[in-house]
Amino acid sequence: MYTYIYMCIYMCICIHICIFKSLTIIIINIPLLLKMNWAAGTQCVAKGDHRKPKPGELAYHKGDILTIVDASTKKGYYKARLNTSGEEGLINATNVREREALCVDPSLSLMPWFHGKISGPEAVCKLQPAESGLFLVRESVRHPGDYVLCVSVSGDVIHYRVIYQDKQLTIDNTQFFYNLIDMIEFYSKNKGSIATTLLKPKQKQGTKSAELELSKTGWLLDITKLKLGENIGEGEFGAVYEGDYMGQRVAVKTIKCDVTAQAFLQETTVMTKLQHKNLVRLLGVILHKGLHIVTELMTKGNLVNFLRTRGRSVVNTDQLLRFALDVCEGMEYLESKKLVHRDLAARNVLVSEDSLAKVSDFGLTKVDSKVSDNAKLPVKWTAPEALKKEKFSTKSDVWSYGVLLWEIFSYGRQPYPKMSLKEVKERVEGGYRMEAPEDCPPVVYSLMRICWEQEPRRRPAFHKLREKLEREMGKHIPGSECRDGIRSGSGC
């Protein structure tokens, strides 16, 4: 009888343990299930290969980027699009992870191994305890403008002078590098003329490795999968190339100066947070001989050149309004994110294959409204308070948008024609405003004028501008065109 009672008690305990474990599993998985409640447009990274899909499923490789199209009726599955090919199909939610945005973090560094101006003895102290292949880079104290690569080898620290000559860096006058990032990448893979390959960076206190963060969040792309094509543009900070990344046509902005690359990390960080049809989409970043920012390719170039090379015979008022609305919607999205562009102009708006206008060039975009560097300001597009007091806000972006509207409806003419920058500053401060472009709809010119109100608080928000443009669009009936006003047969 006692045996029977003990067995009953034992069975009750087992049942309770099983129930507890089940509840624990459910409780533990609740956050996971909540995290997987992804909306359409969410970008995900494949955690592994899926090479043999069942009918209706999508095949993909580890590291592929997929965009959620819709939740599936099949539990735990989503309909997704493979970014490289555009192919759609079902994916298992457990096989992918959401692509995270990078946090805006001043400590994020492309060169966490760079310690600035420290002495040789200080470098030796930092490379303790001794570990072969441990390294750091410092500025040379004895030779200003040069650097020193400090490497721990067999208990000692060897100091290699890095000479800067002819805009390149070298240790041995045999191997030359564009920048420090390029040099460290080379000696991490090749021993070359130094005592050992670089195995482990000594990270400067207070910094985080940008490479590690980009990799963890799914934004670091593989250089071996990129094919660079022709140069499609030169800028102040580097060149832009057309390219191919895993079958997808892309634009690649290359920045070789390591100081500039570090500054452009801000642009990259901001772009990882943004997803909108009227903003140029970031695909990822490559770290190889500098920084490469990879975006979708906008085949029709910037809006200024698009308008100048086509003119009134090709682009009608309907399409001009469409471009104005596209940019306005993109800026309304930035406004909702409390981001200030600070360099809005037609040259920084790109046109896609299907003639959709998208805002680009987020190099000056910041969350705050105070200029922290001595950036060259685009005077003809910059609001008076930004020129005078360095006060940037969404309202200063609205001023710039008014100038951009003038550019659009003048078919890409330079604003304030025949006026010097000094004259523009003085006359605008005195109340001067540009005349309406030829054949510009009166409603559009009235929008320009309210964008150019002297007092920032009197300028409208972007959502108000969008509403007015949509009403104006409603009055125009598209004729024979390939997209809202570009005439068919015009090479659009």
ABEGO torsion letter per residue (X at the ends): XAAAAAAAAAAAAAAAAAAAAAAAAAAAAAAAAAAABBBBGBBBBBABBBABBBBGBBBBBBGBBBBBABBBABBGBBBBBBAAAGBBEBBBAAABBBBBBBBBBAABBABAABAEBBBAAAAAAAAOBBBBGBBBBBBBAABBGBBBBBBBBGGBBBBBBBBBBGGBBBAAGABBBABAAAAAAAAAABAEABABBBABBBBBBGBBBAAAAAAAAGABBBAAABBBBBBAEBBAAEBBBBBBBGGBBBBBBBBABAAAAAAAAAAAAAAAABBBAABBBBAEBBBBGEBBBBBBBBAAEBAAAAAAAAEAAABBAAAAAAAAAAAAAAAAAAAAAGBBAGABBAAABBBBAAGBBBBBGAAABBABABBABBBBBBAAABBAAAAAAGBBBAAAAAAAAAAAAAAAAAGGBBBGBGBBAAAAAAAAAAGBBBBBBBGBBAAAAAAAAAAABABAAABBBAAAAAAAAAAAAAABBBBBBABGGBBBGAGX
